Amino acid sequence: MTTSPPGPGPGPGPGPDDADPGLARIRTSLAWTRTALSFAAVGAVTLKKDVIAGLLIIAVAPVIWRLGRLAHHRPGRLRLVTATIVAVSLVALAVALTH
């Protein structure tokens, strides 16, 4: 008769999502922070060619960062994020068309 070693049974073990469910929120927060930093960097580079366009892009960076800090359970969050993304896109389009 053979005995199996002690430990988890033959059933499925914890999946990657079950290991630490809190990491998804941290990764999302880090992604928003990276996006805001990217906007700030692009704005700084744009300042060399056009001051107004660069300042507009830099001004959007804190807004993006703040959107990432909103509570995930807040009602209307998805609409707010969508409206902000559309607004940022329209500003970027206006800047691109005027130069």
N, CA, C and O of each residue as an XYZ file, in Angstrom:
396
protein
N       0.840     -1.164      0.000
C       0.000      0.000      0.000
C       0.894      1.238      0.000
O       1.850      1.328      0.770
N       0.570      2.181     -0.867
C       1.358      3.412     -0.928
C       0.551      4.544     -0.319
O      -0.675      4.585     -0.423
N       1.240      5.429      0.296
C       0.573      6.610      0.862
C       1.091      7.854      0.160
O       2.257      7.946     -0.224
N       0.205      8.782      0.012
C       0.617     10.024     -0.641
C       1.255     10.942      0.385
O       0.926     10.880      1.569
N       2.169     11.796     -0.066
C       2.818     12.709      0.874
C       1.800     13.704      1.427
O       0.806     14.015      0.771
N       2.056     14.197      2.630
C       1.109     15.162      3.205
C       1.115     16.449      2.389
O       2.117     16.819      1.777
N       0.014     17.089      2.398
C      -0.094     18.351      1.654
C      -1.420     18.417      0.949
O      -2.349     17.685      1.290
N      -1.518     19.288     -0.029
C      -2.789     19.427     -0.729
C      -3.151     18.153     -1.468
O      -2.287     17.409     -1.933
N      -4.410     17.932     -1.558
C      -4.894     16.737     -2.234
C      -4.750     16.853     -3.736
O      -4.207     17.837     -4.239
N      -5.234     15.855     -4.451
C      -5.086     15.844     -5.894
C      -5.977     16.852     -6.607
O      -5.871     17.022     -7.822
N      -6.840     17.511     -5.876
C      -7.739     18.491     -6.495
C      -6.966     19.701     -6.998
O      -5.768     19.842     -6.752
N      -7.665     20.552     -7.693
C      -6.995     21.738     -8.223
C      -6.502     22.645     -7.098
O      -7.214     22.886     -6.123
N      -5.304     23.131     -7.244
C      -4.719     24.037     -6.257
C      -5.195     25.451     -6.504
O      -5.985     25.706     -7.413
N      -4.716     26.353     -5.700
C      -5.125     27.745     -5.901
C      -4.587     28.268     -7.221
O      -3.419     28.072     -7.555
N      -5.436     28.919     -7.946
C      -5.037     29.488     -9.232
C      -4.296     30.800     -9.021
O      -4.196     31.284     -7.893
N      -3.784     31.368    -10.084
C      -3.052     32.616     -9.944
C      -3.912     33.761     -9.423
O      -3.403     34.665     -8.760
N      -5.210     33.732     -9.716
C      -6.100     34.779     -9.216
C      -6.435     34.596     -7.747
O      -6.768     35.560     -7.057
N      -6.348     33.356     -7.265
C      -6.689     33.074     -5.877
C      -5.525     33.341     -4.931
O      -5.734     33.450     -3.722
N      -4.317     33.448     -5.445
C      -3.146     33.593     -4.599
C      -3.233     34.868     -3.757
O      -3.044     34.817     -2.542
N      -3.511     35.980     -4.373
C      -3.662     37.235     -3.644
C      -4.568     38.156     -4.446
O      -4.100     38.858     -5.342
N      -5.854     38.161     -4.136
C      -6.787     38.962     -4.927
C      -6.530     40.462     -4.821
O      -7.040     41.223     -5.644
N      -5.757     40.910     -3.833
C      -5.480     42.329     -3.677
C      -4.490     42.869     -4.697
O      -4.392     44.083     -4.871
N      -3.762     42.004     -5.367
C      -2.755     42.462     -6.310
C      -3.361     43.099     -7.556
O      -2.725     43.952     -8.175
N      -4.544     42.715     -7.928
C      -5.169     43.292     -9.121
C      -5.389     44.790     -8.936
O      -5.154     45.566     -9.863
N      -5.825     45.195     -7.783
C      -6.042     46.625     -7.534
C      -4.723     47.388     -7.520
O      -4.649     48.519     -8.001
N      -3.697     46.778     -6.974
C      -2.386     47.423     -6.950
C      -1.851     47.574     -8.367
O      -1.323     48.627     -8.725
N      -1.985     46.525     -9.176
C      -1.521     46.611    -10.566
C      -2.284     47.677    -11.340
O      -1.696     48.403    -12.142
N      -3.581     47.774    -11.105
C      -4.380     48.789    -11.778
C      -3.939     50.186    -11.355
O      -3.813     51.080    -12.191
N      -3.709     50.371    -10.075
C      -3.247     51.667     -9.581
C      -1.890     52.027    -10.175
O      -1.660     53.176    -10.553
N      -1.004     51.062    -10.256
C       0.307     51.310    -10.859
C       0.183     51.651    -12.339
O       0.931     52.486    -12.846
N      -0.752     51.014    -13.032
C      -0.955     51.312    -14.450
C      -1.435     52.750    -14.635
O      -0.974     53.438    -15.545
N      -2.353     53.213    -13.786
C      -2.817     54.603    -13.871
C      -1.664     55.560    -13.588
O      -1.540     56.593    -14.246
N      -0.821     55.224    -12.614
C       0.322     56.077    -12.291
C       1.303     56.131    -13.453
O       1.814     57.201    -13.786
N       1.569     54.984    -14.071
C       2.466     54.967    -15.239
C       1.894     55.799    -16.377
O       2.633     56.508    -17.061
N       0.593     55.719    -16.583
C      -0.034     56.503    -17.647
C       0.098     57.995    -17.369
O       0.401     58.768    -18.277
N      -0.125     58.406    -16.125
C       0.008     59.819    -15.770
C       1.452     60.286    -15.945
O       1.692     61.385    -16.444
N       2.406     59.463    -15.541
C       3.813     59.818    -15.723
C       4.169     59.917    -17.206
O       4.956     60.776    -17.603
N       3.599     59.054    -18.006
C       3.844     59.109    -19.450
C       3.310     60.401    -20.037
O       3.971     61.026    -20.867
N       2.117     60.811    -19.614
C       1.571     62.073    -20.093
C       2.468     63.237    -19.672
O       2.713     64.147    -20.464
N       2.958     63.212    -18.436
C       3.834     64.286    -17.975
C       5.133     64.313    -18.786
O       5.626     65.390    -19.122
N       5.684     63.159    -19.098
C       6.916     63.100    -19.885
C       6.697     63.611    -21.303
O       7.517     64.359    -21.835
N       5.586     63.204    -21.912
C       5.280     63.682    -23.265
C       5.040     65.194    -23.238
O       5.451     65.906    -24.154
N       4.383     65.675    -22.200
C       4.169     67.111    -22.067
C       5.474     67.874    -21.921
O       5.633     68.953    -22.492
N       6.415     67.316    -21.152
C       7.722     67.961    -20.988
C       8.484     68.018    -22.302
O       9.138     69.017    -22.603
N       8.401     66.957    -23.079
C       9.066     66.951    -24.383
C       8.378     67.936    -25.330
O       9.042     68.622    -26.108
N       7.066     68.002    -25.262
C       6.307     68.896    -26.131
C       6.574     70.363    -25.784
O       6.458     71.232    -26.649
N       6.929     70.645    -24.527
C       7.228     72.021    -24.118
C       8.347     72.631    -24.949
O       8.375     73.844    -25.158
N       9.268     71.799    -25.423
C      10.392     72.307    -26.203
C       9.935     72.883    -27.540
O      10.538     73.831    -28.044
N       8.884     72.325    -28.113
C       8.398     72.789    -29.416
C       7.252     73.780    -29.278
O       7.213     74.792    -29.979
N       6.321     73.493    -28.379
C       5.143     74.350    -28.225
C       4.762     74.414    -26.749
O       4.363     73.415    -26.152
N       4.892     75.606    -26.176
C       4.669     75.761    -24.743
C       3.214     75.484    -24.370
O       2.958     74.784    -23.391
N       2.276     76.007    -25.114
C       0.855     75.851    -24.765
C       0.430     74.388    -24.843
O      -0.236     73.888    -23.937
N       0.806     73.705    -25.908
C       0.444     72.289    -26.045
C       1.094     71.461    -24.937
O       0.466     70.561    -24.379
N       2.351     71.765    -24.622
C       3.036     71.040    -23.548
C       2.372     71.236    -22.207
O       2.213     70.289    -21.437
N       1.979     72.479    -21.926
C       1.295     72.754    -20.657
C      -0.063     72.067    -20.584
O      -0.462     71.593    -19.521
N      -0.768     72.011    -21.701
C      -2.055     71.304    -21.709
C      -1.870     69.817    -21.402
O      -2.632     69.229    -20.635
N      -0.859     69.228    -22.007
C      -0.622     67.798    -21.785
C      -0.187     67.553    -20.348
O      -0.621     66.588    -19.719
N       0.672     68.430    -19.827
C       1.107     68.270    -18.430
C      -0.067     68.463    -17.474
O      -0.144     67.790    -16.446
N      -0.980     69.375    -17.805
C      -2.137     69.618    -16.940
C      -3.073     68.411    -16.874
O      -3.807     68.251    -15.899
N      -3.055     67.571    -17.893
C      -3.920     66.395    -17.916
C      -3.357     65.280    -17.022
O      -4.115     64.447    -16.526
N      -2.046     65.262    -16.817
C      -1.409     64.181    -16.047
C      -1.986     64.023    -14.633
O      -2.288     62.896    -14.241
N      -2.152     65.098    -13.849
C      -2.744     64.907    -12.511
C      -4.192     64.417    -12.555
O      -4.635     63.689    -11.667
N      -4.920     64.821    -13.590
C      -6.313     64.364    -13.723
C      -6.330     62.849    -13.933
O      -7.129     62.137    -13.323
N      -5.452     62.374    -14.790
C      -5.373     60.931    -15.040
C      -4.959     60.199    -13.779
O      -5.519     59.152    -13.454
N      -3.979     60.743    -13.064
C      -3.526     60.099    -11.830
C      -4.663     60.037    -10.811
O      -4.841     59.020    -10.140
N      -5.429     61.115    -10.694
C      -6.530     61.154     -9.724
C      -7.631     60.163    -10.092
O      -8.234     59.553     -9.209
N      -7.896     59.998    -11.378
C      -8.893     59.017    -11.802
C      -8.513     57.614    -11.344
O      -9.374     56.822    -10.962
N      -7.235     57.319    -11.385
C      -6.779     56.008    -10.934
C      -6.915     55.804     -9.444
O      -6.945     54.666     -8.974
N      -6.998     56.882     -8.695
C      -7.119     56.799     -7.233
C      -8.563     56.739     -6.741
O      -8.800     56.553     -5.548
N      -9.526     56.894     -7.644
C     -10.926     56.828     -7.228
C     -11.252     55.436     -6.703
O     -10.672     54.442     -7.139
N     -12.164     55.380     -5.784
C     -12.590     54.091     -5.242
C     -13.236     53.254     -6.341
O     -14.009     53.764     -7.152
N     -12.916     51.983     -6.357
C     -13.440     51.093     -7.394
C     -14.935     50.851     -7.253
O     -15.603     50.532     -8.237
N     -15.462     50.994     -6.065
C     -16.877     50.723     -5.846
C     -17.732     51.982     -5.990
O     -18.943     51.929     -5.779
N     -17.129     53.094     -6.340
C     -17.871     54.349     -6.458
C     -18.833     54.283     -7.639
O     -18.423     53.951     -8.751
N     -20.116     54.598     -7.410
C     -21.079     54.570     -8.511
C     -20.742     55.649     -9.545
O     -20.365     56.765     -9.186
N     -20.878     55.319    -10.793
C     -20.619     56.275    -11.856
C     -19.154     56.412    -12.222
O     -18.806     57.255    -13.049
N     -18.292     55.608    -11.629
C     -16.860     55.709    -11.892
C     -16.552     55.430    -13.365
O     -15.735     56.119    -13.976
N     -17.201     54.430    -13.920
C     -16.930     54.073    -15.307
C     -17.322     55.217    -16.245
O     -16.609     55.499    -17.208
N     -18.444     55.872    -15.971
C     -18.847     57.010    -16.796
C     -17.854     58.163    -16.668
O     -17.543     58.829    -17.655
N     -17.365     58.394    -15.467
C     -16.400     59.464    -15.248
C     -15.094     59.188    -15.990
O     -14.531     60.081    -16.623
N     -14.622     57.961    -15.910
C     -13.395     57.584    -16.610
C     -13.596     57.716    -18.114
O     -12.729     58.245    -18.810
N     -14.717     57.247    -18.616
C     -14.991     57.333    -20.054
C     -15.070     58.785    -20.515
O     -14.493     59.139    -21.543
N     -15.774     59.623    -19.768
C     -15.892     61.037    -20.138
C     -14.526     61.721    -20.127
O     -14.242     62.549    -20.993
N     -13.685     61.385    -19.164
C     -12.358     61.989    -19.098
C     -11.489     61.538    -20.254
O     -10.751     62.341    -20.823
N     -11.565     60.281    -20.606
C     -10.774     59.777    -21.730
C     -11.220     60.455    -23.028
O     -10.388     60.818    -23.860
N     -12.510     60.620    -23.193
C     -13.010     61.301    -24.391
C     -12.542     62.754    -24.397
O     -12.138     63.263    -25.442
N     -12.588     63.423    -23.258
C     -12.152     64.817    -23.183
C     -10.664     64.945    -23.494
O     -10.257     65.838    -24.237
N      -9.862     64.066    -22.935
C      -8.421     64.091    -23.205
C      -8.158     63.833    -24.687
O      -7.292     64.472    -25.284
N      -8.883     62.923    -25.266
C      -8.718     62.624    -26.690
C      -9.091     63.826    -27.550
O      -8.401     64.125    -28.524
N     -10.162     64.511    -27.206
C     -10.571     65.697    -27.972
C      -9.538     66.822    -27.843
O      -9.251     67.515    -28.819
N      -8.988     67.004    -26.654
C      -7.946     68.014    -26.473
C      -6.715     67.645    -27.304
O      -6.128     68.504    -27.962
N      -6.331     66.378    -27.274
C      -5.179     65.931    -28.064
C      -5.433     66.124    -29.565
O      -4.532     66.527    -30.302
N      -6.638     65.843    -30.006
C      -6.983     66.042    -31.411
C      -6.925     67.517    -31.781
O      -6.400     67.874    -32.836
N      -7.459     68.371    -30.921
C      -7.436     69.818    -31.183
C      -6.006     70.333    -31.251
O      -5.674     71.136    -32.124
N      -5.164     69.879    -30.340
C      -3.761     70.315    -30.352
C      -3.069     69.824    -31.621
O      -2.296     70.560    -32.234
N      -3.345     68.588    -32.012
C      -2.703     68.027    -33.202
C      -3.156     68.744    -34.471
O      -2.355     68.940    -35.385
N      -4.414     69.132    -34.540
C      -4.932     69.799    -35.734
C      -4.505     71.254    -35.851
O      -4.426     71.791    -36.956
N      -4.232     71.889    -34.728
C      -3.841     73.293    -34.770
C      -2.352     73.483    -35.020
O      -1.898     74.608    -35.227
N      -1.596     72.408    -35.004
C      -0.138     72.545    -35.209
C       0.323     71.734    -36.361
O       1.513     71.729    -36.676
